[in-house]
């Protein structure tokens, strides 16, 4: 019962975390990078399947929900997202997608989870680059709550193993680092703008 309650709590945090993100997308304030969200949709869906196969239980619910939402953010990003696509963004997207077939032929669940964790970090690169240069075009609370929801999700895992916990733990770290970078860059941008020439 406790695990199910934590799984529900993690999913509710996820639901709440995406409300300001969608609001900011449709107001034109947040401009998501479609490449990152496509990779995140694919990998989170794969992570969800891996968790279910390893009996993660309620701890997997938030991963499945996150994959579902990531797909819709990807669709929104095609129209309302970042338009400045660089060669490095293309390289990250191609690298991430090229690694997915490697995941498919990997028989060992642990290797699979390690691979999707590394691919996810690669998929984060376009959003990280864009946010570094345009720190006001991301909704920090969504990434903060994403880290929190996966902490709760790990606590909700029925089977706590490297296979079930590595991917969500990496998402806690990546989202946390992203928020720290975002806050630091926002302060730097404000200081730079405020200083006289």
N, CA, C and O atoms as a DFTB+ gen file, in Angstrom:
788 C
 N C O
     1  1       0.823      -1.202       0.000
     2  2       0.000       0.000       0.000
     3  2       0.867       1.266       0.000
     4  3       0.565       2.243      -0.685
     5  1       1.945       1.222       0.782
     6  2       2.854       2.375       0.853
     7  2       3.507       2.635      -0.505
     8  3       3.613       3.784      -0.934
     9  1       3.943       1.567      -1.181
    10  2       4.582       1.718      -2.485
    11  2       3.605       2.295      -3.506
    12  3       3.969       3.156      -4.306
    13  1       2.373       1.818      -3.473
    14  2       1.351       2.337      -4.394
    15  2       1.090       3.814      -4.127
    16  3       0.928       4.596      -5.063
    17  1       1.048       4.198      -2.852
    18  2       0.830       5.606      -2.497
    19  2       1.971       6.476      -3.008
    20  3       1.742       7.577      -3.510
    21  1       3.204       5.981      -2.880
    22  2       4.360       6.729      -3.384
    23  2       4.330       6.812      -4.909
    24  3       4.689       7.841      -5.480
    25  1       3.903       5.731      -5.572
    26  2       3.778       5.744      -7.036
    27  2       2.755       6.772      -7.495
    28  3       2.969       7.479      -8.479
    29  1       1.640       6.848      -6.771
    30  2       0.606       7.848      -7.089
    31  2       1.144       9.249      -6.830
    32  3       0.940      10.153      -7.640
    33  1       1.837       9.433      -5.695
    34  2       2.398      10.745      -5.370
    35  2       3.389      11.201      -6.438
    36  3       3.351      12.356      -6.863
    37  1       4.269      10.312      -6.872
    38  2       5.253      10.659      -7.906
    39  2       4.555      11.064      -9.200
    40  3       4.981      12.005      -9.871
    41  1       3.489      10.358      -9.549
    42  2       2.751      10.667     -10.784
    43  2       2.018      12.002     -10.660
    44  3       1.949      12.766     -11.623
    45  1       1.471      12.282      -9.473
    46  2       0.799      13.580      -9.254
    47  2       1.803      14.731      -9.314
    48  3       1.501      15.797      -9.851
    49  1       3.001      14.514      -8.759
    50  2       4.057      15.540      -8.854
    51  2       4.391      15.775     -10.324
    52  3       4.563      16.917     -10.752
    53  1       4.483      14.683     -11.100
    54  2       4.768      14.803     -12.532
    55  2       3.685      15.601     -13.230
    56  3       3.980      16.501     -14.017
    57  1       2.435      15.277     -12.948
    58  2       1.311      15.995     -13.560
    59  2       1.390      17.485     -13.237
    60  3       1.249      18.328     -14.123
    61  1       1.615      17.800     -11.971
    62  2       1.698      19.197     -11.545
    63  2       2.898      19.901     -12.181
    64  3       2.815      21.074     -12.544
    65  1       4.013      19.178     -12.314
    66  2       5.245      19.793     -12.825
    67  2       5.118      20.228     -14.278
    68  3       5.752      21.198     -14.695
    69  1       4.298      19.512     -15.056
    70  2       4.176      19.845     -16.473
    71  2       3.158      20.937     -16.753
    72  3       3.147      21.488     -17.854
    73  1       2.302      21.268     -15.795
    74  2       1.308      22.329     -16.014
    75  2       1.965      23.678     -16.329
    76  3       1.599      24.313     -17.318
    77  1       2.935      24.135     -15.506
    78  2       3.572      25.407     -15.854
    79  2       4.383      25.328     -17.149
    80  3       4.534      26.329     -17.849
    81  1       4.902      24.145     -17.467
    82  2       5.686      23.992     -18.687
    83  2       4.807      24.190     -19.913
    84  3       5.164      24.939     -20.823
    85  1       3.664      23.525     -19.939
    86  2       2.738      23.691     -21.062
    87  2       2.210      25.130     -21.124
    88  3       2.069      25.697     -22.207
    89  1       1.921      25.713     -19.956
    90  2       1.471      27.104     -19.916
    91  2       2.509      28.007     -20.555
    92  3       2.175      28.857     -21.380
    93  1       3.771      27.825     -20.176
    94  2       4.835      28.683     -20.699
    95  2       5.100      28.431     -22.187
    96  3       5.467      29.354     -22.913
    97  1       4.916      27.198     -22.641
    98  2       5.064      26.908     -24.074
    99  2       4.034      27.702     -24.864
   100  3       4.370      28.361     -25.848
   101  1       2.779      27.637     -24.433
   102  2       1.717      28.289     -25.193
   103  2       1.698      29.802     -25.022
   104  3       1.060      30.505     -25.805
   105  1       2.395      30.313     -24.000
   106  2       2.575      31.763     -23.862
   107  2       3.795      32.250     -24.646
   108  3       4.005      33.454     -24.787
   109  1       4.594      31.318     -25.153
   110  2       5.791      31.684     -25.902
   111  2       6.989      31.978     -25.026
   112  3       8.018      32.441     -25.519
   113  1       6.874      31.713     -23.727
   114  2       7.976      31.983     -22.803
   115  2       9.001      30.839     -22.827
   116  3      10.207      31.086     -22.852
   117  1       8.527      29.607     -22.821
   118  2       9.398      28.437     -22.875
   119  2       9.419      27.901     -24.296
   120  3       8.376      27.737     -24.930
   121  1      10.625      27.632     -24.785
   122  2      10.779      27.103     -26.141
   123  2      11.558      25.792     -26.063
   124  3      12.787      25.786     -26.143
   125  1      10.831      24.674     -25.905
   126  2      11.522      23.386     -25.759
   127  2      12.265      22.984     -27.027
   128  3      11.875      23.349     -28.136
   129  1      13.328      22.236     -26.843
   130  2      14.105      21.750     -27.977
   131  2      13.525      20.401     -28.390
   132  3      13.577      19.440     -27.622
   133  1      12.976      20.329     -29.596
   134  2      12.290      19.116     -30.067
   135  2      13.203      17.895     -30.037
   136  3      12.745      16.792     -29.736
   137  1      14.478      18.073     -30.341
   138  2      15.395      16.930     -30.386
   139  2      15.488      16.258     -29.012
   140  3      15.405      15.035     -28.906
   141  1      15.660      17.070     -27.960
   142  2      15.756      16.500     -26.618
   143  2      14.474      15.769     -26.247
   144  3      14.520      14.662     -25.711
   145  1      13.326      16.386     -26.531
   146  2      12.059      15.785     -26.123
   147  2      11.746      14.524     -26.913
   148  3      11.090      13.624     -26.389
   149  1      12.197      14.434     -28.156
   150  2      12.022      13.202     -28.922
   151  2      12.846      12.079     -28.291
   152  3      12.349      10.971     -28.089
   153  1      14.096      12.373     -27.987
   154  2      14.966      11.379     -27.360
   155  2      14.408      10.981     -26.000
   156  3      14.382       9.798     -25.660
   157  1      13.960      11.968     -25.219
   158  2      13.421      11.655     -23.890
   159  2      12.165      10.803     -23.981
   160  3      11.969       9.902     -23.165
   161  1      11.314      11.078     -24.962
   162  2      10.120      10.248     -25.131
   163  2      10.520       8.799     -25.403
   164  3      10.033       7.879     -24.746
   165  1      11.413       8.603     -26.380
   166  2      11.821       7.248     -26.754
   167  2      12.485       6.518     -25.589
   168  3      12.168       5.361     -25.312
   169  1      13.399       7.192     -24.916
   170  2      14.155       6.539     -23.855
   171  2      13.326       6.298     -22.608
   172  3      13.470       5.269     -21.948
   173  1      12.462       7.243     -22.286
   174  2      11.620       7.057     -21.108
   175  2      10.644       5.905     -21.341
   176  3      10.351       5.138     -20.424
   177  1      10.145       5.787     -22.563
   178  2       9.282       4.650     -22.891
   179  2      10.061       3.341     -22.748
   180  3       9.540       2.364     -22.210
   181  1      11.298       3.319     -23.224
   182  2      12.145       2.128     -23.094
   183  2      12.436       1.840     -21.617
   184  3      12.372       0.693     -21.173
   185  1      12.755       2.895     -20.868
   186  2      13.013       2.742     -19.433
   187  2      11.808       2.178     -18.704
   188  3      11.949       1.346     -17.808
   189  1      10.622       2.630     -19.089
   190  2       9.384       2.141     -18.487
   191  2       9.219       0.643     -18.753
   192  3       8.901      -0.124     -17.844
   193  1       9.438       0.238     -19.999
   194  2       9.322      -1.189     -20.351
   195  2      10.331      -2.014     -19.548
   196  3       9.999      -3.085     -19.039
   197  1      11.566      -1.510     -19.436
   198  2      12.599      -2.235     -18.674
   199  2      12.202      -2.350     -17.204
   200  3      12.406      -3.395     -16.587
   201  1      11.637      -1.285     -16.641
   202  2      11.210      -1.330     -15.240
   203  2      10.085      -2.340     -15.042
   204  3      10.097      -3.112     -14.083
   205  1       9.112      -2.333     -15.955
   206  2       7.986      -3.275     -15.855
   207  2       8.491      -4.708     -15.957
   208  3       8.045      -5.584     -15.216
   209  1       9.423      -4.945     -16.876
   210  2       9.967      -6.298     -17.046
   211  2      10.743      -6.764     -15.816
   212  3      10.841      -7.966     -15.570
   213  1      11.297      -5.824     -15.037
   214  2      12.051      -6.188     -13.838
   215  2      11.217      -5.986     -12.571
   216  3      11.767      -5.820     -11.482
   217  1       9.885      -6.001     -12.717
   218  2       8.942      -5.958     -11.589
   219  2       9.105      -4.719     -10.720
   220  3       9.152      -4.822      -9.494
   221  1       9.191      -3.546     -11.347
   222  2       9.355      -2.301     -10.599
   223  2       8.086      -1.901      -9.848
   224  3       8.161      -1.191      -8.845
   225  1       6.930      -2.346     -10.322
   226  2       5.678      -2.024      -9.647
   227  2       5.326      -0.547      -9.761
   228  3       5.518       0.075     -10.806
   229  1       4.803       0.005      -8.657
   230  2       4.313       1.390      -8.646
   231  2       5.410       2.404      -8.953
   232  3       5.117       3.516      -9.393
   233  1       6.651       2.038      -8.728
   234  2       7.755       2.949      -9.023
   235  2       7.925       3.229     -10.501
   236  3       8.600       4.187     -10.877
   237  1       7.320       2.399     -11.349
   238  2       7.409       2.593     -12.800
   239  2       6.307       3.497     -13.344
   240  3       6.405       3.981     -14.472
   241  1       5.270       3.727     -12.560
   242  2       4.131       4.499     -13.060
   243  2       4.542       5.868     -13.568
   244  3       4.113       6.288     -14.642
   245  1       5.370       6.566     -12.804
   246  2       5.762       7.925     -13.191
   247  2       6.614       7.903     -14.458
   248  3       6.573       8.852     -15.241
   249  1       7.381       6.842     -14.669
   250  2       8.187       6.749     -15.886
   251  2       7.284       6.628     -17.101
   252  3       7.514       7.283     -18.117
   253  1       6.252       5.790     -17.001
   254  2       5.295       5.656     -18.097
   255  2       4.559       6.954     -18.371
   256  3       4.371       7.334     -19.527
   257  1       4.141       7.636     -17.312
   258  2       3.437       8.913     -17.463
   259  2       4.354       9.954     -18.096
   260  3       3.921      10.728     -18.950
   261  1       5.606       9.975     -17.684
   262  2       6.570      10.937     -18.224
   263  2       6.802      10.702     -19.714
   264  3       6.924      11.661     -20.476
   265  1       6.863       9.449     -20.135
   266  2       7.019       9.142     -21.560
   267  2       5.828       9.693     -22.346
   268  3       6.000      10.279     -23.414
   269  1       4.640       9.505     -21.820
   270  2       3.412       9.981     -22.452
   271  2       3.453      11.503     -22.636
   272  3       3.157      12.008     -23.719
   273  1       3.818      12.224     -21.582
   274  2       3.875      13.694     -21.629
   275  2       5.002      14.160     -22.544
   276  3       4.836      15.129     -23.285
   277  1       6.146      13.481     -22.501
   278  2       7.285      13.881     -23.342
   279  2       6.916      13.849     -24.815
   280  3       7.384      14.683     -25.591
   281  1       6.081      12.893     -25.205
   282  2       5.641      12.821     -26.597
   283  2       4.852      14.071     -26.985
   284  3       5.034      14.606     -28.078
   285  1       3.988      14.531     -26.104
   286  2       3.192      15.725     -26.404
   287  2       4.033      17.003     -26.377
   288  3       3.762      17.941     -27.126
   289  1       5.049      17.041     -25.518
   290  2       5.955      18.202     -25.520
   291  2       6.770      18.204     -26.814
   292  3       7.012      19.262     -27.393
   293  1       7.189      17.029     -27.265
   294  2       7.885      16.936     -28.552
   295  2       7.015      17.507     -29.673
   296  3       7.498      18.287     -30.494
   297  1       5.740      17.125     -29.712
   298  2       4.833      17.642     -30.742
   299  2       4.695      19.158     -30.640
   300  3       4.723      19.852     -31.655
   301  1       4.547      19.674     -29.419
   302  2       4.436      21.122     -29.224
   303  2       5.717      21.827     -29.644
   304  3       5.674      22.925     -30.198
   305  1       6.863      21.193     -29.378
   306  2       8.161      21.794     -29.712
   307  2       8.357      21.932     -31.218
   308  3       9.061      22.835     -31.669
   309  1       7.745      21.050     -31.995
   310  2       7.867      21.149     -33.451
   311  2       7.332      22.480     -33.965
   312  3       7.844      23.026     -34.942
   313  1       6.311      22.996     -33.310
   314  2       5.687      24.243     -33.739
   315  2       6.133      25.451     -32.912
   316  3       6.332      26.538     -33.453
   317  1       6.287      25.258     -31.610
   318  2       6.523      26.384     -30.709
   319  2       7.881      26.344     -30.013
   320  3       8.139      27.137     -29.108
   321  1       8.751      25.421     -30.432
   322  2      10.018      25.247     -29.738
   323  2      11.177      26.014     -30.348
   324  3      10.997      26.886     -31.197
   325  1      12.359      25.666     -29.893
   326  2      13.605      26.282     -30.347
   327  2      13.794      26.053     -31.836
   328  3      13.679      24.926     -32.318
   329  1      14.080      27.109     -32.553
   330  2      14.265      27.012     -34.014
   331  2      15.732      27.012     -34.419
   332  3      16.066      26.646     -35.545
   333  1      16.611      27.422     -33.505
   334  2      18.039      27.469     -33.802
   335  2      18.644      26.081     -33.566
   336  3      19.095      25.771     -32.463
   337  1      18.647      25.263     -34.600
   338  2      19.162      23.897     -34.503
   339  2      20.597      23.893     -35.040
   340  3      20.845      24.241     -36.195
   341  1      21.532      23.493     -34.178
   342  2      22.949      23.526     -34.548
   343  2      23.421      22.152     -35.030
   344  3      22.709      21.156     -34.904
   345  1      24.627      22.122     -35.579
   346  2      25.223      20.853     -36.003
   347  2      25.419      19.925     -34.809
   348  3      25.238      18.713     -34.926
   349  1      25.787      20.488     -33.667
   350  2      25.969      19.643     -32.485
   351  2      24.633      19.049     -32.029
   352  3      24.596      17.927     -31.523
   353  1      23.529      19.801     -32.205
   354  2      22.209      19.260     -31.882
   355  2      21.899      18.058     -32.764
   356  3      21.416      17.032     -32.287
   357  1      22.185      18.200     -34.074
   358  2      21.968      17.091     -35.003
   359  2      22.838      15.895     -34.631
   360  3      22.386      14.752     -34.690
   361  1      24.083      16.161     -34.249
   362  2      24.990      15.074     -33.869
   363  2      24.462      14.327     -32.647
   364  3      24.522      13.099     -32.590
   365  1      23.939      15.080     -31.661
   366  2      23.382      14.449     -30.463
   367  2      22.155      13.617     -30.805
   368  3      22.004      12.500     -30.310
   369  1      21.282      14.150     -31.645
   370  2      20.077      13.420     -32.036
   371  2      20.439      12.144     -32.787
   372  3      19.912      11.073     -32.487
   373  1      21.335      12.257     -33.759
   374  2      21.731      11.088     -34.550
   375  2      22.420      10.053     -33.657
   376  3      22.169       8.854     -33.778
   377  1      23.284      10.524     -32.768
   378  2      23.964       9.609     -31.852
   379  2      22.999       8.896     -30.931
   380  3      23.127       7.695     -30.692
   381  1      22.032       9.637     -30.413
   382  2      21.053       9.041     -29.504
   383  2      20.188       8.012     -30.223
   384  3      19.963       6.917     -29.708
   385  1      19.705       8.362     -31.410
   386  2      18.838       7.440     -32.150
   387  2      19.637       6.233     -32.653
   388  3      19.124       5.114     -32.671
   389  1      20.891       6.460     -33.061
   390  2      21.726       5.352     -33.538
   391  2      22.023       4.353     -32.427
   392  3      22.246       3.173     -32.697
   393  1      22.028       4.815     -31.190
   394  2      22.325       3.916     -30.071
   395  2      21.122       3.058     -29.682
   396  3      21.284       2.051     -28.994
   397  1      19.921       3.441     -30.109
   398  2      18.727       2.682     -29.739
   399  2      18.760       1.259     -30.293
   400  3      18.423       0.329     -29.560
   401  1      19.159       1.040     -31.579
   402  2      19.264      -0.354     -32.044
   403  2      20.252      -1.183     -31.233
   404  3      20.063      -2.386     -31.056
   405  1      21.313      -0.532     -30.739
   406  2      22.272      -1.245     -29.888
   407  2      21.561      -1.712     -28.627
   408  3      21.770      -2.833     -28.162
   409  1      20.708      -0.830     -28.069
   410  2      19.923      -1.207     -26.898
   411  2      19.021      -2.398     -27.210
   412  3      18.881      -3.303     -26.387
   413  1      18.411      -2.402     -28.392
   414  2      17.465      -3.454     -28.750
   415  2      18.116      -4.830     -28.830
   416  3      17.476      -5.840     -28.538
   417  1      19.396      -4.872     -29.227
   418  2      20.069      -6.168     -29.358
   419  2      20.855      -6.543     -28.105
   420  3      21.499      -7.591     -28.061
   421  1      20.800      -5.688     -27.093
   422  2      21.490      -5.990     -25.843
   423  2      20.615      -6.917     -25.015
   424  3      19.502      -6.554     -24.634
   425  1      21.116      -8.108     -24.739
   426  2      20.330      -9.100     -24.014
   427  2      20.320      -8.860     -22.510
   428  3      19.379      -9.266     -21.827
   429  1      21.341      -8.213     -21.989
   430  2      21.451      -8.023     -20.548
   431  2      20.701      -6.763     -20.134
   432  3      21.026      -5.675     -20.610
   433  1      19.696      -6.884     -19.250
   434  2      18.932      -5.705     -18.827
   435  2      19.817      -4.596     -18.243
   436  3      19.561      -3.415     -18.476
   437  1      20.853      -4.972     -17.488
   438  2      21.728      -3.960     -16.891
   439  2      22.423      -3.143     -17.970
   440  3      22.478      -1.917     -17.872
   441  1      22.953      -3.799     -18.995
   442  2      23.613      -3.078     -20.087
   443  2      22.614      -2.183     -20.809
   444  3      22.947      -1.071     -21.220
   445  1      21.409      -2.669     -20.958
   446  2      20.368      -1.874     -21.615
   447  2      20.103      -0.581     -20.852
   448  3      20.019       0.495     -21.443
   449  1      19.975      -0.700     -19.542
   450  2      19.682       0.480     -18.723
   451  2      20.870       1.436     -18.719
   452  3      20.684       2.652     -18.758
   453  1      22.077       0.905     -18.672
   454  2      23.269       1.766     -18.743
   455  2      23.278       2.523     -20.072
   456  3      23.559       3.721     -20.107
   457  1      22.969       1.823     -21.160
   458  2      22.927       2.457     -22.482
   459  2      21.890       3.566     -22.558
   460  3      22.190       4.662     -23.032
   461  1      20.657       3.292     -22.089
   462  2      19.639       4.345     -22.196
   463  2      19.948       5.519     -21.277
   464  3      19.556       6.652     -21.560
   465  1      20.646       5.254     -20.184
   466  2      21.063       6.338     -19.293
   467  2      22.071       7.245     -20.000
   468  3      21.975       8.469     -19.914
   469  1      23.031       6.648     -20.692
   470  2      24.028       7.430     -21.437
   471  2      23.387       8.160     -22.620
   472  3      23.711       9.316     -22.893
   473  1      22.475       7.477     -23.318
   474  2      21.800       8.109     -24.455
   475  2      20.958       9.283     -23.977
   476  3      20.891      10.315     -24.644
   477  1      20.315       9.129     -22.822
   478  2      19.493      10.213     -22.268
   479  2      20.346      11.448     -22.001
   480  3      19.934      12.571     -22.293
   481  1      21.532      11.233     -21.447
   482  2      22.438      12.364     -21.191
   483  2      22.811      13.046     -22.502
   484  3      22.886      14.273     -22.566
   485  1      23.045      12.256     -23.545
   486  2      23.344      12.808     -24.864
   487  2      22.142      13.590     -25.400
   488  3      22.296      14.648     -26.010
   489  1      20.953      13.055     -25.164
   490  2      19.740      13.742     -25.600
   491  2      19.500      15.048     -24.869
   492  3      18.819      15.935     -25.384
   493  1      20.058      15.173     -23.666
   494  2      19.899      16.401     -22.880
   495  2      20.755      17.526     -23.450
   496  3      20.469      18.701     -23.219
   497  1      21.799      17.176     -24.192
   498  2      22.764      18.173     -24.665
   499  2      22.133      19.337     -25.436
   500  3      22.480      20.484     -25.156
   501  1      21.221      19.104     -26.396
   502  2      20.633      20.250     -27.109
   503  2      19.873      21.211     -26.191
   504  3      19.962      22.427     -26.357
   505  1      19.133      20.672     -25.230
   506  2      18.406      21.532     -24.293
   507  2      19.383      22.265     -23.387
   508  3      19.196      23.446     -23.091
   509  1      20.418      21.573     -22.948
   510  2      21.432      22.200     -22.089
   511  2      22.107      23.351     -22.830
   512  3      22.278      24.437     -22.276
   513  1      22.493      23.109     -24.101
   514  2      23.145      24.153     -24.896
   515  2      22.228      25.344     -25.098
   516  3      22.631      26.493     -24.923
   517  1      20.977      25.051     -25.472
   518  2      20.021      26.133     -25.718
   519  2      19.770      26.940     -24.452
   520  3      19.745      28.170     -24.494
   521  1      19.585      26.256     -23.327
   522  2      19.297      26.945     -22.065
   523  2      20.502      27.726     -21.555
   524  3      20.338      28.742     -20.880
   525  1      21.709      27.263     -21.869
   526  2      22.904      28.003     -21.465
   527  2      22.914      29.386     -22.127
   528  3      23.262      30.383     -21.495
   529  1      22.531      29.431     -23.394
   530  2      22.522      30.696     -24.131
   531  2      21.240      31.486     -23.930
   532  3      21.245      32.713     -24.028
   533  1      20.129      30.784     -23.648
   534  2      18.824      31.438     -23.450
   535  2      18.187      30.897     -22.175
   536  3      17.195      30.171     -22.243
   537  1      18.746      31.243     -21.003
   538  2      18.282      30.632     -19.745
   539  2      16.860      31.001     -19.343
   540  3      16.272      30.335     -18.491
   541  1      16.304      32.035     -19.929
   542  2      14.930      32.408     -19.574
   543  2      13.894      31.654     -20.408
   544  3      12.693      31.817     -20.194
   545  1      14.347      30.835     -21.351
   546  2      13.411      30.108     -22.213
   547  2      13.163      28.680     -21.738
   548  3      12.780      27.821     -22.532
   549  1      13.376      28.424     -20.471
   550  2      13.036      27.129     -19.879
   551  2      12.312      27.379     -18.557
   552  3      12.540      28.391     -17.894
   553  1      11.447      26.452     -18.190
   554  2      10.654      26.551     -16.969
   555  2      11.351      25.726     -15.887
   556  3      11.228      24.501     -15.858
   557  1      12.076      26.396     -15.006
   558  2      12.916      25.718     -14.017
   559  2      12.130      24.828     -13.072
   560  3      12.615      23.766     -12.683
   561  1      10.928      25.240     -12.694
   562  2      10.145      24.453     -11.735
   563  2       9.830      23.062     -12.275
   564  3       9.757      22.103     -11.507
   565  1       9.645      22.944     -13.581
   566  2       9.342      21.629     -14.168
   567  2      10.519      20.680     -13.983
   568  3      10.328      19.516     -13.633
   569  1      11.726      21.166     -14.215
   570  2      12.905      20.316     -14.062
   571  2      13.180      20.014     -12.588
   572  3      13.622      18.915     -12.251
   573  1      12.921      20.981     -11.716
   574  2      13.084      20.762     -10.277
   575  2      12.150      19.661      -9.806
   576  3      12.567      18.728      -9.120
   577  1      10.873      19.779     -10.183
   578  2       9.894      18.771      -9.774
   579  2      10.139      17.429     -10.458
   580  3       9.771      16.385      -9.921
   581  1      10.756      17.447     -11.636
   582  2      11.116      16.184     -12.294
   583  2      12.141      15.425     -11.457
   584  3      12.057      14.203     -11.328
   585  1      13.097      16.139     -10.895
   586  2      14.066      15.490     -10.008
   587  2      13.353      14.922      -8.782
   588  3      13.621      13.793      -8.369
   589  1      12.443      15.710      -8.200
   590  2      11.711      15.273      -6.999
   591  2      10.851      14.047      -7.298
   592  3      10.834      13.098      -6.515
   593  1      10.135      14.060      -8.430
   594  2       9.229      12.940      -8.731
   595  2       9.993      11.634      -8.876
   596  3       9.487      10.575      -8.503
   597  1      11.210      11.698      -9.416
   598  2      11.968      10.457      -9.574
   599  2      12.590       9.995      -8.257
   600  3      12.830       8.800      -8.085
   601  1      12.856      10.906      -7.328
   602  2      13.274      10.487      -5.977
   603  2      12.139       9.687      -5.330
   604  3      12.361       8.623      -4.752
   605  1      10.915      10.226      -5.442
   606  2       9.748       9.530      -4.890
   607  2       9.529       8.204      -5.615
   608  3       9.211       7.195      -4.986
   609  1       9.700       8.207      -6.940
   610  2       9.506       6.988      -7.726
   611  2      10.488       5.890      -7.320
   612  3      10.118       4.717      -7.272
   613  1      11.717       6.255      -7.034
   614  2      12.709       5.267      -6.595
   615  2      12.264       4.644      -5.269
   616  3      12.398       3.438      -5.064
   617  1      11.731       5.483      -4.372
   618  2      11.233       4.969      -3.092
   619  2      10.033       4.041      -3.289
   620  3       9.764       3.183      -2.447
   621  1       9.308       4.212      -4.405
   622  2       8.111       3.401      -4.675
   623  2       8.417       2.091      -5.391
   624  3       7.511       1.282      -5.593
   625  1       9.661       1.863      -5.777
   626  2      10.001       0.649      -6.518
   627  2       9.760      -0.607      -5.677
   628  3      10.221      -0.703      -4.539
   629  1       9.037      -1.559      -6.249
   630  2       8.829      -2.849      -5.577
   631  2      10.114      -3.655      -5.575
   632  3      10.424      -4.342      -4.602
   633  1      10.853      -3.569      -6.657
   634  2      12.119      -4.286      -6.779
   635  2      13.216      -3.249      -6.975
   636  3      13.435      -2.767      -8.087
   637  1      13.898      -2.913      -5.900
   638  2      14.966      -1.911      -5.968
   639  2      16.246      -2.601      -6.421
   640  3      16.879      -3.334      -5.662
   641  1      16.612      -2.351      -7.674
   642  2      17.818      -2.955      -8.237
   643  2      18.488      -1.915      -9.126
   644  3      17.919      -0.857      -9.390
   645  1      19.670      -2.212      -9.575
   646  2      20.350      -1.298     -10.491
   647  2      19.523      -1.125     -11.756
   648  3      19.439      -0.023     -12.300
   649  1      18.911      -2.211     -12.228
   650  2      18.108      -2.162     -13.458
   651  2      16.912      -1.228     -13.289
   652  3      16.603      -0.458     -14.198
   653  1      16.236      -1.284     -12.144
   654  2      15.035      -0.453     -11.964
   655  2      15.359       0.958     -11.488
   656  3      14.583       1.880     -11.740
   657  1      16.495       1.148     -10.801
   658  2      16.774       2.448     -10.171
   659  2      17.777       3.327     -10.915
   660  3      17.754       4.546     -10.742
   661  1      18.657       2.750     -11.737
   662  2      19.716       3.547     -12.370
   663  2      19.159       4.660     -13.238
   664  3      19.580       5.810     -13.113
   665  1      18.224       4.339     -14.113
   666  2      17.689       5.355     -15.025
   667  2      16.991       6.487     -14.275
   668  3      17.305       7.650     -14.530
   669  1      16.043       6.200     -13.348
   670  2      15.443       7.324     -12.626
   671  2      16.456       8.103     -11.776
   672  3      16.337       9.320     -11.628
   673  1      17.449       7.404     -11.221
   674  2      18.472       8.110     -10.443
   675  2      19.262       9.061     -11.334
   676  3      19.602      10.168     -10.915
   677  1      19.557       8.634     -12.567
   678  2      20.272       9.520     -13.496
   679  2      19.427      10.740     -13.847
   680  3      19.962      11.825     -14.074
   681  1      18.108      10.565     -13.893
   682  2      17.222      11.687     -14.194
   683  2      17.180      12.686     -13.040
   684  3      17.041      13.889     -13.261
   685  1      17.301      12.189     -11.814
   686  2      17.398      13.087     -10.652
   687  2      18.654      13.950     -10.799
   688  3      18.603      15.168     -10.623
   689  1      19.768      13.314     -11.120
   690  2      21.047      14.033     -11.247
   691  2      21.006      15.013     -12.421
   692  3      21.378      16.175     -12.261
   693  1      20.562      14.564     -13.595
   694  2      20.566      15.424     -14.788
   695  2      19.639      16.627     -14.615
   696  3      20.008      17.754     -14.946
   697  1      18.437      16.381     -14.096
   698  2      17.513      17.489     -13.881
   699  2      18.048      18.458     -12.830
   700  3      17.924      19.674     -12.971
   701  1      18.645      17.900     -11.770
   702  2      19.222      18.758     -10.730
   703  2      20.350      19.623     -11.259
   704  3      20.401      20.820     -10.976
   705  1      21.262      19.024     -12.030
   706  2      22.366      19.791     -12.620
   707  2      21.849      20.851     -13.590
   708  3      22.376      21.962     -13.647
   709  1      20.820      20.499     -14.345
   710  2      20.244      21.444     -15.300
   711  2      19.680      22.659     -14.576
   712  3      19.894      23.791     -15.010
   713  1      18.965      22.440     -13.485
   714  2      18.376      23.554     -12.730
   715  2      19.472      24.438     -12.134
   716  3      19.363      25.664     -12.156
   717  1      20.523      23.817     -11.605
   718  2      21.643      24.603     -11.057
   719  2      22.256      25.471     -12.150
   720  3      22.493      26.659     -11.934
   721  1      22.516      24.887     -13.327
   722  2      23.078      25.651     -14.442
   723  2      22.133      26.782     -14.843
   724  3      22.575      27.906     -15.084
   725  1      20.846      26.490     -14.913
   726  2      19.853      27.480     -15.324
   727  2      19.846      28.672     -14.373
   728  3      19.832      29.822     -14.811
   729  1      19.857      28.395     -13.076
   730  2      19.829      29.480     -12.076
   731  2      21.118      30.315     -12.134
   732  3      21.079      31.541     -12.027
   733  1      22.248      29.638     -12.305
   734  2      23.517      30.365     -12.393
   735  2      23.555      31.244     -13.638
   736  3      23.986      32.396     -13.578
   737  1      23.105      30.700     -14.764
   738  2      23.111      31.473     -16.013
   739  2      22.135      32.645     -15.946
   740  3      22.422      33.713     -16.488
   741  1      21.005      32.467     -15.301
   742  2      20.056      33.581     -15.178
   743  2      20.668      34.721     -14.377
   744  3      20.478      35.890     -14.713
   745  1      21.401      34.388     -13.322
   746  2      22.069      35.429     -12.533
   747  2      23.145      36.117     -13.357
   748  3      23.288      37.338     -13.296
   749  1      23.906      35.342     -14.132
   750  2      24.962      35.927     -14.967
   751  2      24.384      36.838     -16.032
   752  3      24.929      37.908     -16.301
   753  1      23.284      36.419     -16.641
   754  2      22.649      37.230     -17.688
   755  2      22.138      38.536     -17.106
   756  3      22.285      39.591     -17.724
   757  1      21.530      38.476     -15.904
   758  2      21.030      39.694     -15.256
   759  2      22.187      40.630     -14.936
   760  3      22.093      41.834     -15.172
   761  1      23.270      40.089     -14.403
   762  2      24.450      40.909     -14.070
   763  2      25.020      41.531     -15.336
   764  3      25.356      42.715     -15.334
   765  1      25.137      40.778     -16.401
   766  2      25.689      41.278     -17.662
   767  2      24.817      42.383     -18.243
   768  3      25.321      43.398     -18.723
   769  1      23.506      42.176     -18.194
   770  2      22.579      43.171     -18.742
   771  2      22.600      44.446     -17.912
   772  3      22.514      45.548     -18.453
   773  1      22.717      44.290     -16.584
   774  2      22.679      45.451     -15.697
   775  2      23.947      46.287     -15.719
   776  3      23.911      47.473     -15.389
   777  1      25.070      45.686     -16.104
   778  2      26.335      46.424     -16.078
   779  2      26.406      47.413     -17.236
   780  3      26.057      47.082     -18.369
   781  1      26.873      48.657     -16.936
   782  2      27.019      49.650     -18.012
   783  2      28.195      49.297     -18.920
   784  3      29.147      48.633     -18.510
   785  1      28.099      49.765     -20.176
   786  2      29.174      49.523     -21.139
   787  2      30.223      50.608     -21.025
   788  3      31.216      50.587     -21.752
